[in-house]
Amino acid sequence: MRHIMVLNPKGGCGKSTLATNLAAYYASKGKKVALADYDEQQSSLDWLERRPAKRAEIKGLAGYRDGLKGLSRTTDVVILDAPARAHGKELTNLLHHAETILIPVLPSQIDMQATEKFIHELRATPTIKNNKAKIALVANRVREGTLIFDDLDAFLDKLPVPYIATLREAQNYVRAYTRGVGIHELPEYLSWPDREEWGPLIDWLNTRASRPRAAA
């Protein structure tokens, strides 16, 4: 069973968008998927309520209240949408559930500064120090060709964590969320630019580098 957590202590960075699209991607590939929402705002569970019955099933879990209670042993992939402002003991406890951690970062100086501090905190936790989970960075909601994206791109390249993908700011993510689907479930003629951007992210998740040795 694969456990992928989307994590960033700063709100509004696109955690739920990334989590829901990951869940939809794996479900569309025939995997048995659970989506655990640890944020009390329940954005991921709200998305799941909109999901059409004809789409591949995704099991919703109220992680903020029940943790992973009710998770079936036959589940292939668990996507965990972590809450904002997770630090200290709460962060340590959350990390026990993760094998792979994705950190979406927005193109803003505030987000970059917060991410640098968070990476330092994250790498000091027992889970990361003992190599029980792998971390990667995703540039999120970017507009290529802008100065702030250039700053973000250079900043993420310098961090001691793999920088694996760049996802543009696009209305397709809004369309997908409101319909309860993912980017990969939208018509290809509409979503092909976004699918291409997801390629490096999916490729990395399929490598051993994205999982601790015991889970590889």
Secondary structure as GFF3:
##gff-version 3
##sequence-region A 1 216
A	DSSP	beta_strand	2	6	.	.	.	ID=ss1
A	DSSP	alpha_helix	15	28	.	.	.	ID=ss2
A	DSSP	beta_strand	33	37	.	.	.	ID=ss3
A	DSSP	alpha_helix	43	49	.	.	.	ID=ss4
A	DSSP	beta_strand	58	61	.	.	.	ID=ss5
A	DSSP	alpha_helix	63	66	.	.	.	ID=ss6
A	DSSP	beta_strand	77	81	.	.	.	ID=ss7
A	DSSP	alpha_helix	88	95	.	.	.	ID=ss8
A	DSSP	beta_strand	100	105	.	.	.	ID=ss9
A	DSSP	alpha_helix	109	123	.	.	.	ID=ss10
A	DSSP	alpha_helix	126	129	.	.	.	ID=ss11
A	DSSP	beta_strand	134	142	.	.	.	ID=ss12
A	DSSP	alpha_helix	147	158	.	.	.	ID=ss13
A	DSSP	beta_strand	163	168	.	.	.	ID=ss14
A	DSSP	alpha_helix	171	179	.	.	.	ID=ss15
A	DSSP	three_ten_helix	183	185	.	.	.	ID=ss16
A	DSSP	alpha_helix	188	205	.	.	.	ID=ss17
A	DSSP	three_ten_helix	208	210	.	.	.	ID=ss18
A	DSSP	three_ten_helix	213	215	.	.	.	ID=ss19
###
